[in-house]
Amino acid sequence: MVFYSIMEIQTNKIYPCIWFDQNAKEAASFYTPLFPGSSIDVDTPMVVNFNLNGNKFMGLNGGPMFQINPSISIFVYTATIEETNKLWSNLIEGGTAMMDINEYPWSKRYGWLKDKFGLTWQISVTTDVQTGPSISPSMLFTGDSFGKAAEAINFYSSIFQNAKTVRLIPYPEGDVNANKVMCSEIELNQFPLILMDGPGGHDFHFNEAISYVITCENQSEIDYYWDHLTAEGGNESRCGWLADKFGVSWQIVPSILPSLMSSPERAGRVMAEVMKMNKLIIQTLIDA
């Protein structure tokens, strides 16, 4: 049995990775002008890293293997109705409305759309936003996962040492879904997440099209997150990918990886080793 000291595990950076069908640069170029202080930071044939109002995203040119679906959407809180309307009108260009932008019991202005790249967005005005939009992934627990949002909150909070539940609103007593999670907001190492239980018939589930990347400083951290996130029924995959017990995909990667791939020759040798692995072993990558 492996024991870990909490002191050994750092506040690791977490960010979402979106699997695109060879159009990550086009998508990043579409998104970044819509948010203040945004930019494309890395542009390679495989990976396009960009930030939206300071929130890091990875765009992966992975091909048609995995399709984005609404199980994980990008939730944006805006400060004004005018800002909500403007963002909606820009993001829906070439896309479709899933819930028309309108006034709802939970928001004076809210809408849910699928953009032209297949990524879904929920946009809502709120009085809580002071400067710039607030952006976070939103996870919808449906089908076999319906009712497991609270379990997921507890599971993730037990793994990440810097975790907190900001808000948790259950369905009210008397509702057919009473005590399940209507909406929650949590932070994992300062990474914001929204989790909801989604009632009704939905034919989508968590998959590899949107994953969460955890950057680790050493092998002990990689081992820690790998072992804990695959626990209780999770599954190992290749190249540092895994799926936790809810089917949510994670990538556990060393922070040194970009420097190890700083030239085409080095990148080829390192990637050859990455392709052989499930969990990534830092020393093997360095030796390559």
C-alpha angles and dihedrals in degrees: 000000000000119000122201130201114223087220089063094058114082131205092273122202114251125191138158124261118206119203109221130185096245093299103094093123091050091050094047090049089052096049104041099065089055096064128055118248094015130143147161105253105176125028118182131143090259105031135034114186117195138164129221112204088334096315112124121228131178118214112201121199091216102148129232098316097102126034124210113239136177095264086097117029132169111252117205123190113200130194100227140028089238091056090048092052093048094049091047094051091050099044095046092058103124091358137092137246117248093180114011116241106261145117114297134178090261098043142024087223125017138149140168120211143169112226127216091271093054096253113134124222133194113202122190136167116232138173091226096075113091106169125017127339122307111231129192140147114259119210121206116201107209140156111007088000095054110124094022099099093098091048089051091051090053093044095051093041090055091055103043112063093205097054131134138169108231097181137358121183116181125201105269126260110273093033116117087240095045115163094014116116113273091176137344137174122205138168126220111191087338091308107130121224134176118209126190138170107233114207123199133051113316125166097201132089138178112288142160094278089089117029136163120242119213115194114210130198098209145007093266090062093047090051092048097053093038094052096042098044093048092048124112096023106332122140134230118228134180133287097018095312125129139166119224124221091277093054094254113144124230133182115211107198136165116247088227093064098095091053091049088056097046095125132037092245094050092042092055093053094044094047090050088060094042090055091057095053139078100189110028117245111207098204092053090052091049091049090053 
